[in-house]
Amino acid sequence: MKKKPSKPILKNRPACNVIVTGDWHLREDTPPCRTDNFLDTQKRKLQFIHELVSEHDAEIIHTGDLFHKPKPSPFMLSWAIENIPRDMLVIPGNHDLPGNNMANYEHSGLRTLEASGVITTIDQPGSHDFFGIPFYIVHAYIDDEHQHWMEDSCLAENFMKTLPPHIPYVLTGDNHKSFTWSAGDDEPILINPGSLTRQTIDSIDHRPCVYLITTEGVVFTHYVDIEDADDVFGSEYIKKEKERNNENIQKFIEQLGEQAELGLSFEENLKKFIMKNKIEERVQQYIQTALGE
C-alpha cells in the first residue's frame, strides 16, 4: 500500500530533499514488553525508509541512537549493514557511544558502520553545511511542551533562542516524541523525529514517523505503518509494569519525605530530589503529568 504523507507542516524554507529520522535503537533482542519478532519489525520500518528514499531521491540525516547498545554483536552489525540505507549522515547518540563519550567512538558499532562505508559520522554537535544548506544538529533532550528535569534538557522555544538566526533547520534527537517547533513560517524550524519503533510500555500510543524536507522547501510528516498494540504488546507484562510503577511511586514519595528541605516548596523539593536520585523515566513522566507540567 502506498504511503500517504500528512499535510505539510511549514513552508518558506530552503529546499534540500532530506529525510530526518533518529532514535532507531536497533537491537538484536526483543524488548520485554513486545511479543513479536522484533528483528522483522525493525526491518519493516527500515524498508519504509528505503522506499521513501527511492521515491524522493532523498538524503538522510540521522539524529542519533542508531543502535540501542554502543557495542552491538557481530550479528547485529552484519544485520545493520545489510538493512539500513546507505550514505546516511549520523550524529552519535548517548546509546551509540561507550560511556556516552565521543572519545570512545573508535570502539563503537557506529565506527564499524563508518569503516564499512555505510554511514558518515557527524563528529560533533553544532552548525554544519550539508547539501548547500546550513543545519544545526545535536543529540540532546529537547521538548516542545515541558521542561524535563534532566540537567541537559531544554524547552524548544528556549533552545532556539540560543542558536544563530541564519540556520533554517535544527535537528535534534534523544526525545522519543515526534514533533516540530517554530516561532513562525519565516523562522527556523526544529525537527525532532522521535523513535522509529515502540520499545517500552510508555510508547504504546506513539506514532512513529520521519520528516521529509522537500525540494519545494516544505516539511512533510510521513507516518510509519505500525502493528496493532494488542498484537505486539504482552498484556501480562503491561499489568506487571503498572504494579511495579505503583510500587516505585510509593517508594519515591516515602524517600522524598525523608529528604525534603525546609523552606522549599513541594515542587522545588520534588525537582531537587529527582535531580539528585536515579528516578526511573516512567516515574518522572507520571509525576509531570500529575503536576500538569
Protein Blocks (a to p, Z undefined) as FASTA:
>chain_A
ZZdddddfbehiacehiaddehklpafbdcfkbcbdfklmmmmmmmmmmmmmmmnopacd
deejkbfbfbdcfklmmmmmmmmcghiacdddfklpghiiaklmmmpmklmmmmnomacc
dfbgcdddeehiacddddddddfkbccfbfkbccfklmmmmpcfklmbdcdehiacdcdd
dfbfkbccdddebjabdcbfklmmpccddddddfkopacddddddddfklmpcfklmmmm
mmmmmmmmmmmmmmmmmmpcehiafklmmmmmmmmpccdfklmmmmmmmnoZZ
